[in-house]
Amino acid sequence: MTSKSKSQRPPAVVLVVEDEPIQRLEMIALVEEAGFTAVEAWDADHAVSILEARLDIHVVFTDIEMPGSMDGLKLAAAIRHRWPPIEIIVTSAGTRPDIASLPARSMFLPKPIDPDAAIRAMQQFAA
């Protein structure tokens, strides 16, 4: 039987926001393979409801182009305003935002996602 050291922190929680089910599953698998706990949302409205209910989200990994009341860039801005400590990774296959449209302490990763770059970003933000 093993016991965790009291100094060990639980894995960081990453909220994956992606409307395409296959891509969402792939992103969740990447998050979990990197040693983080994944929580999933299918659009920005669902993500906001999760963020309102949970206090353990460290990083939000969101697609830009999604249906609903806001896209991923508006979600990122809302997160920075309402939950300032949360780090943000924005991704898209089509839209390539300019750096000025991203909130502070966020980054953009183009699709297809480079797994190594995504893991480095999550590790950096979760540290």
C-alpha angles and dihedrals in degrees: 000000000000129000129204118244114249088236093058113102121214114253116281115261117238121195110212113204112191130138096202107083097211093048090045091054091048091050091047090051090050092050092049094044087055089058099256130122112249127213118184136217127177097209142002094269090055090046092054091051090052092047090050091052101041132057097187102074110121102170134022116207106193139176115226101219110064137136121248137064095319141019125230094273092054089046090052091051091048091050092050090050099043102027106027097173093059115099120222134215115187123196138180141161093211114021115064106190121209115243092253091062093058120086120243115283094021133112139201124230117184123226132277082060117229101227094211093051091047092050092048090050093049092046091049093048095043094050 
